[in-house]
């Protein structure tokens, strides 16, 4: 514990933990996206998956671990962003382009806060049922919580669908910089394969963004209906 506390008191240690927690969250996003995509297999499949997930004995343990990782990641990100701000309180009068100072890196904290706001909204919407509560009480023909109907009816509202699509775009910008920073933190960055890292980053981010955004878009286009 003393070594861990000592590690977190250093900038390098905080960046390592930030990168590790970020990697874990990316893994969760991929798994979560695959679960969401069961909507394309129909009401019975998606509701059956949701019912299995809700009844899994390790669900709350997984949720607790995910919340812990998310809080660690958010806290360290804000702490490092504040430290960087304090180390250079006066902004340059002229913009300078280099590998370490890009539009994405400058706004990584802002996009992170927007993602945090979206996560809170998403939990209130589909997990707690505080947003559009009439949809959270739907039941299918098998007596299961109609998650399929809840999602479709929610995304039939233009404002809700647009908010999720915009949130996925913001998440994409945040993740792209995060993936590159992750490689740099773990010492895997080098000019000779920077292009490969960029491509891999775009592929991972593209899968997450396109996969999740495809659901409200498909509802809009009438490809998924109740």
N, C-alpha and C positions, 0 to 999 in steps of 0.2 A: 504493500500500500504506500509506503514511503517513497519507493522508486516511482510509482505511478504518479504520486503527487508532485514529485520532483520533475517528472517528465512534462506534466501539464503546466508547470511554471516556466517552461522554456518555449520560445516561439517555434522551434523545430518540432518539439514534442506535440504542441497543440496542432500544428499542421499535419503531423502524422495521424493523430487521432481524428482530425477533421476529414482527412482523406479516407481513412478506414471506415468511418461512419458513413461518409458519402458513398463509398462502394457498396456498403450494406443496403443503403436506401435505394440505390440504382437497381440492385438485385430485387428488392421488394417491388419497385415500380414495374419491372418486367413481369414478375409473377402476378401482380395485381392486374396488369393489363391483360394477361392471358385469361384470367378469370372473368374479366369484363367482356372479353370477346366471345364468351359462350352465348352471349345474346344473339349472335348470328346463327346459333344452332337451335334457336327457338325457346319458347316459354318453359317447356318441361325441363329441358337440359339446364337452363340458367337457374331456374328456381330449385331444381334438385341439387345443383352445385352449391347454391347459397345455403340451402337447408343443411347439407353435409358440413359446410364450413362452420355454420353457426353452432352445430352440435358437436364439433370436434373438441375433445377434452383438453387439447393444448392451445385452444383459441386465445384464451385470456392471457396465458403465458406469452404467447407470440405477440399479442397486442401490447402487453407491458414492456416486452423487450423492444418492440418497434418504437413505442413512445419514448423510452429511455434513449435509444439511439438518435431519434429525431431531436430530442431536447439537447443532447450533447452536441450534435452537429450544429444546431441553431445557436447555442450559447457560444461555442468556440468561434463560429463564423463571425458573430457580432463582436466578440472580444478582439479578434484579429483585425477586423475592419476598423474598429475604434483605435486600436494601437497604430495602424497604418495612417489613419487620419491625424492622430496626434503627432506622429513623427514628421509629418509634412503638412502643417496647418495652412500654409500659404500656397495657393495653387499657382502653377506656372502661368505667365501672362500669354505665352504662345503654346499652342498644342504641339506635342512631340509624339511622333509615332515610333514605337519600338515593339519588340516582341512581348515585353512584359506589361505594356500599358496600351490596352486596346479598349474599344467601346465595351466589349463584354466584361473585361476585368474591372473596368471602372464602375460598372453598374451591377456587379455580382451581388453586392449586399442588398441593393434595391430590388432586384429580381427575386432574391431569396426571401425578402419580407413580403413581396407580393405572393409568392408561392405559399408562404406561411398563412397569409390571409385566406388564400384559396383552400388550403387544407382544413382550416377551421370551418369555412363555409360548406365544404364537401361533407364533413362529419355531421354538421347540423342538418344537412340536406338528406343524405342517403343513409346515414347510420343512426342518428338520433331522431330523425323525422320532424325536426322543428320547422324546417322549410317545406312548404307544400305538404302539411301533415295528412291531408286527405288521400294522398298517393301512398303514404307509408302504411296505410291500413288495408290495402288491397290483399285479397286472398284468391288463389287460383282454384281450379276445379278439384285438385287433390288436397285442398285444405292447407296448402303451404303459403307462406308469405310470397306474394306475387311481386318479386323483385323485377322481373321482366316488365310487367305492366307499369310499375312505379317509374322505372327508368324511361320507358317510351313516353308515357304521359308527361313526365317532367320535361323531356327534351322537345315535346311538341310546342312548348312555350318558347317563342323566339329568343326572348331575353335570357332565359336559362341556358339554351343551347349555345348562344353566342358567348356567354360568360365562360362556359367550359372550353370552348374552342380557343378563346383568347388566353385563358389560363394555361392551356397546353402549349401555346406559342411562347408565353413567358417562361414556362418550365423548360422548354427546349433551349432557349438562350442561356438559362441558368445552368442546365446540365452540360451543354457543350463546353462552356468554360470550365465547369467542374471536372469533366473527364480529362481535359488537358492538364489542369492543375494537379489532378490525382497522379497522372503519369510523372509529372515533374517532381512531386513530393516524394514518390517512391524511387526516384533516381532513374526512371526509365525513359527520360526525355533525351533525345539527341538529334542534332540537325539532320543526320543522314536518314533517319526514319520519322522525321516530324510529319511528313506528308501522310505516312501510313497511320500515324496516331490521329491526325486530323480526320482522315477518312473513317477510321474505326469509330471515332467520336460521333461523327455525323450519322453513321449507320445506327449506332445504339440509340442516339437521341431521336433520329428519324423514326425508328420502330416504335418508341414509346409515344411520341407525339402523334404520329399518324394512326397508330393503333387505337389510342384513346379518342382522338378527334373523329375517327371514322364512325363512332357510335352516334353522336348528335347529328353529324352530317347525314348519315343513313336514315335516321328518323325524319329529318327535314325533307329528304328526297323521297320519302315514302317507301324505302326499301325495307324498313323495319316498322311494323304496325302492330297495334293491339288487336 
